[in-house]
Amino acid sequence: MVSAPPEKLVAHPHVGGAEQIAIDSAAKTYLRRGASPVEALRPTELVVEPGEFVSLVGPSGCGKTTLLKLVAGLDHATGGRIVVGDRTVRKPDPQVSVVFQKAALLKWYTVEQNVLLPAKIAGTLTKETRNRAAELLEFIGLADFKDRYPSELSGGMQQRVSIARALAGEPKVLLMDEPFSALDEFTREVLHDELLRLWTSHPKTVIFVTHNISEAVYLSDRVAVMAPRPGRIEAVVDIDLPRPRTSALRTDPQFFEMVSTIRSHFSKAGALGGESA
Ligand SMILES: Nc1ncnc2c1ncn2[C@@H]1O[C@H](COP(=O)(O)OP(=O)(O)OP(=O)(O)O)[C@@H](O)[C@H]1O
């Protein structure tokens, strides 16, 4: 059930509109003036195959966001490298979209304008982009809300808009940092199914960061279990559950078994000490 260590880096880019992410001994140490350095991420190996859905799960401070930021090109590794497709990551890449915990929509822009904003900024706004945005809004049930402003939407609707915005430019990789953690349980479960529908119809390579083990199991092909001090990947667990995943799975003994397998990795790593994961 636990994956073998990643094989040597092989570039096989551009498979079915999704790209491989190869994390090759990437590490991050934050240097702090007048204080000891923080080893936020020990040298880390992980290959996420094109079109694969991998979650990073672990307690606070284990380096999940740090690793995601390195893949997104929003921060620089202090060791190793990360390759997306055939490109070594040095800065943000238009083929890599990020969705954060907060929807971060511009409040004076309508839903449609928010979804089209990245293309507008990149100067790639075409009829095709507009059609794709309309199709995405239709897909997530927000077509009738395209002229509304973010303040008129619920938290779940706002997060749907931010996912549509991330997908409108047809990225090859989607990075998500606790995108549903601020939402109630019911909305979160609905959005899990919507995200999986989108991922199936618009294949992307996904890295999804969460504190929530059940969420990681429900969504993923593999779950990387992280532990803190120093931040590291402790184990990578294959989620041997059939797709498409439906809500019936949430009460299936196989599902509980996977959740408990992952939980046991945290116990082994001593990562649960008082913190919920
Ligand atoms: N800019 C920074 N300067 C110094 N230390 C930092 C910085 N950013 C993160 N850290 C430290 O690096 C470690 C990993 O942080 P990171 O935010 O990646 O963890 P995380 O697993 O995403 O946590 P959370 O689930 O709480 O968001 C923590 O000890 C954190 O305090």
The ligand as a Gaussian input file, in Angstrom:
#p B3LYP/6-31G(d) Opt

LIG

0 1
 N        8.669000      33.071000       5.965000
 C        8.987000      32.243000       6.956000
 N       10.010000      32.537000       7.791000
 C       10.372000      31.694000       8.787000
 N        9.761000      30.512000       9.036000
 C        8.740000      30.174000       8.243000
 C        8.291000      31.013000       7.164000
 N        7.246000      30.400000       6.549000
 C        7.045000      29.232000       7.211000
 N        7.927000      29.086000       8.216000
 C        8.046000      27.954000       9.150000
 O        8.249000      26.794000       8.355000
 C        7.550000      25.688000       8.933000
 C        6.602000      25.111000       7.883000
 O        5.584000      26.082000       7.637000
 P        4.384000      25.808000       6.599000
 O        3.534000      27.040000       6.575000
 O        4.931000      25.317000       5.339000
 O        3.616000      24.615000       7.330000
 P        2.169000      24.036000       7.037000
 O        2.278000      22.563000       7.168000
 O        1.633000      24.570000       5.767000
 O        1.348000      24.647000       8.265000
 P       -0.207000      25.071000       8.343000
 O       -0.970000      23.797000       8.173000
 O       -0.342000      25.652000       9.715000
 O       -0.472000      26.063000       7.249000
 C        6.876000      26.206000      10.185000
 O        7.718000      25.931000      11.282000
 C        6.780000      27.694000       9.938000
 O        6.793000      28.405000      11.150000

